[in-house]
Amino acid sequence: DVQLVESGGGLVQPGGSLRLSCAVSGFTFKDYAMSWVRQAPGKVREWVASINNWSSARAYADSVKGRFTISRDNAKNTLYLQMNSMKPEDTAVYYCAKYQQSKLVGDYYKMEGYDGWGQGTQVTVSS
């Protein structure tokens, strides 16, 4: 079974940093692009960032570009999201998601292209 387990969420002050991790199992991690998606209270899920299978391509939502960095370690079957200069509007449950392809092609910024999801980790940005 495909399993994705996020960790690293918590409470952080505005301007602070957090690093999320997503440990995966049940599929060949190095063969698939991966993404982070978030959902704020009362809102639909929002695509945050994606990375292809060999880390040669990354994409970011405009709202996080320049502040967040997505990365992966294929040897450890782990996906990461480094979040810096955080803002209250970054408050959400963050999910890692398995894309259906290895490359960032197609609608990777839409939820329909994903076939594996974690349970989410809560991130709260507040003073």
Buried (B, 14 or more C-beta within 10 A) or exposed (E): EEEBBBEBBEEBEEEBEBEBBBBBEEBEBEEBBBBBBBBBEEEEBBBBBBBBBEEEEBBBBEBBEEBBBBBBEBEEBBBBBBBBEBEEEBBBBBBBBBBEBEBBEEEBBEBEBBEBBBEBBEBBBEE
